[in-house]
Amino acid sequence: MDIVVSDIATRLVKNEDDDGDVTYAIKASVENHSDDESVWITLQAVDADEFEVGTAHREGTVPRGGKRTLTTQSFMNGDAFRRIVRWQTP
């Protein structure tokens, strides 16, 4: 595998707004075994029944053969966020 993603973690940044959305930060450790320093990752949030309830995307530069933590902020429906039991790569 050219890109290896591990150590995915989230943190709630802002509680629900008037629309019921929460803002969260998500980070992942990315190892780059490809020939390109530009990487694009998709992280998939799943609930207890293994259904996808959300996704997050992050683009960044990781040196060839190197490892780096990529992080971003996003938002989603608060009810969906509370149902997440695991983040994974699809």
N, C-alpha and C positions, 0 to 999 in steps of 0.2 A: 504494500500500500504506500502510495507516494506521500500522503498527508495523514498523520496520526493525531487524533484529537483525544485528550484525556482531561481529567480533573475539572469537569464542568461544574460551576457553582453559580448560584444566583443570590441576589440580595434585594429586598424590597426597598425602593428609594422614596416612593411617595405613595401614600394610601389612596384609596379610591377617590376619584374626582366626581363631579356631578353626573358624568356619564357612566360611572361604575368601573372606570378603567384604573389600573394601577401602573405605576412606572417602576421598572425593575432594572437592575444592572446584571449582566451575565458575563462570565469570563470562562475561558478555556485555554488549556495548554496545548500548543500546536507544534508538532515536530514536522519539519519539511525534508522529505527525502526525494523531492522532485528536482528537476533542472531549472525550475522557475522560482524566483524569490517572491513573486506575487501569489498569495493564496486567497481562496474564498471558501468559507466553511458555512454549513447549514447545521443548526442545532435544532433538534426536534423535542418538544415537550410531550410526554405521554402521561395518561392517567392510569389508575389502578387496573383498568381493563385493557391496557395496551393501545388505547386509541390516542391519536394525535390531537392535542388541544391547542397547540401553538407552535410557531417556529421563530427562530432568530437567525439572522445572517450577519456575518462579519467578514470584511475584507481587510487584508493587511500584508505587510512585508515580513517574511521570515527568511533569514539567510538559508541558502542551500546547506543541508546537513545540520541546521540549527534548530533551536527550540525557543519559543517565545509565548508569553501569555497575551492573548487577544481579548479585549473587553469592549462592551458597548452597552448602551442603555436603550430600552424600548418600552412599549406599553402594551397591555392586553386587558381584556375583561377580568375584573377581580375574581369572579366566580371560577373562571377557567384557570386562573393562576393558582388558586387554592386547591384545585383538583390535580395539579401536577405532582407526580410521585417520582419522576425521573426525567432527566435531560439526556439525550443520546444523539449520535449521528445517524442519519437515515441510511 
